[in-house]
Amino acid sequence: MNNISEQDKAKVLVQALPYIQKWSGKTIVVKYGGNAMINDDLKEAVMSDIVLLQLIGINVVLVHGGGPEISGMLKKIGKESRFINGLRVTDEETIDVVQMVLAGKVNKSLVQLLEQHSGKAIGLCGLDGRMIMAEKKASGIDLGFVGEITEVNTEVIENATKNGYVPIISTVAGGYGGEVYNINADLAAARIAADLKAAKLILMTDIRGLLRDKDDDETLIPVVNVSEVPSLKREGIISGGMIPKIDCCVEAVRRGVKRAHIIDGRIPHSILIEMFSDEGIGTMFY
């Protein structure tokens, strides 16, 4: 019986070999969020996936949010979280909390977790090396310190990956007058992927991917050409909370990222399934 399981292990490795050869030396950007960031077992799976990718020579850049932690801290200080069109209204007091929670507690705990899995990680935020510069987001409603990215300086990120570290990036950005801005992590991951000329952008979410019928997991659309997106919006297949995520994928592909994926982070080792199988997982945009 043992013999079979050893053979199966060998078979898995042999099947993975062409993918290992294909991706070795390439850069992938993973936007880490949702349940995979909260559930302890899923967290462990994500970290071991990243260490494995790092060991076979893939440059992994991890971009993270931390909405629940920010809301939790605001609640502790007696402040209510307010959202308009999915974006957090960020006044002066809130941006201090965002910076403290994202660039501090959440970022450093992820660095520590990856290193506990024998990975090499370095925690960064958009303020380091002027990595992410932003201006106040122009919208009809004043969202406070919510920023729109104007430029990304990839030097700090590339220095980290060159030296064998996984850069773990929290999406707090700098303004030109010394302001600090809160940036949506999906948008930041898409822009970072484009400016790094990454081979892949992977957005981890709490959904299977793009579904023809949002109540039926069996209607997953595995592959979408970005030119099809406007008609999918008109048909109502892309709607609600999926619109900004898919817009990020489209933006990344238009800016030169070869493949962008929305995958289900609730499935253990979903990153490896995406990287090392023909079928992949979730929805791919090209």
Rosetta blueprint (number, residue, H / E / L):
1 M L
2 N H
3 N H
4 I H
5 S H
6 E H
7 Q H
8 D H
9 K H
10 A H
11 K H
12 V H
13 L H
14 V H
15 Q H
16 A H
17 L H
18 P H
19 Y H
20 I H
21 Q H
22 K H
23 W H
24 S L
25 G L
26 K L
27 T E
28 I E
29 V E
30 V E
31 K E
32 Y E
33 G L
34 G H
35 N H
36 A H
37 M H
38 I L
39 N L
40 D H
41 D H
42 L H
43 K H
44 E H
45 A H
46 V H
47 M H
48 S H
49 D H
50 I H
51 V H
52 L H
53 L H
54 Q H
55 L H
56 I L
57 G L
58 I L
59 N E
60 V E
61 V E
62 L E
63 V E
64 H E
65 G L
66 G L
67 G H
68 P H
69 E H
70 I H
71 S H
72 G H
73 M H
74 L H
75 K H
76 K H
77 I L
78 G L
79 K L
80 E L
81 S L
82 R L
83 F E
84 I E
85 N L
86 G L
87 L E
88 R E
89 V L
90 T E
91 D L
92 E H
93 E H
94 T H
95 I H
96 D H
97 V H
98 V H
99 Q H
100 M H
101 V H
102 L H
103 A H
104 G H
105 K H
106 V H
107 N H
108 K H
109 S H
110 L H
111 V H
112 Q H
113 L H
114 L H
115 E H
116 Q H
117 H L
118 S L
119 G L
120 K L
121 A E
122 I E
123 G E
124 L E
125 C E
126 G L
127 L L
128 D H
129 G H
130 R H
131 M L
132 I E
133 M E
134 A E
135 E E
136 K E
137 K L
138 A L
139 S L
140 G L
141 I L
142 D L
143 L L
144 G E
145 F L
146 V E
147 G E
148 E E
149 I E
150 T E
151 E E
152 V E
153 N L
154 T L
155 E H
156 V H
157 I H
158 E H
159 N H
160 A H
161 T H
162 K H
163 N L
164 G L
165 Y L
166 V E
167 P E
168 I E
169 I E
170 S E
171 T L
172 V E
173 A E
174 G E
175 G L
176 Y L
177 G L
178 G L
179 E L
180 V E
181 Y E
182 N E
183 I L
184 N L
185 A H
186 D H
187 L H
188 A H
189 A H
190 A H
191 R H
192 I H
193 A H
194 A H
195 D H
196 L L
197 K L
198 A L
199 A L
200 K E
201 L E
202 I E
203 L E
204 M E
205 T E
206 D L
207 I L
208 R L
209 G L
210 L L
211 L E
212 R L
213 D L
214 K L
215 D L
216 D L
217 D H
218 E H
219 T H
220 L E
221 I L
222 P L
223 V E
224 V E
225 N L
226 V H
227 S H
228 E H
229 V H
230 P H
231 S H
232 L H
233 K H
234 R H
235 E L
236 G L
237 I L
238 I L
239 S L
240 G L
241 G L
242 M H
243 I H
244 P H
245 K H
246 I H
247 D H
248 C H
249 C H
250 V H
251 E H
252 A H
253 V H
254 R H
255 R L
256 G L
257 V L
258 K L
259 R E
260 A E
261 H E
262 I E
263 I E
264 D E
265 G L
266 R L
267 I L
268 P L
269 H L
270 S H
271 I H
272 L H
273 I H
274 E H
275 M H
276 F L
277 S L
278 D L
279 E L
280 G L
281 I L
282 G L
283 T E
284 M E
285 F E
286 Y L
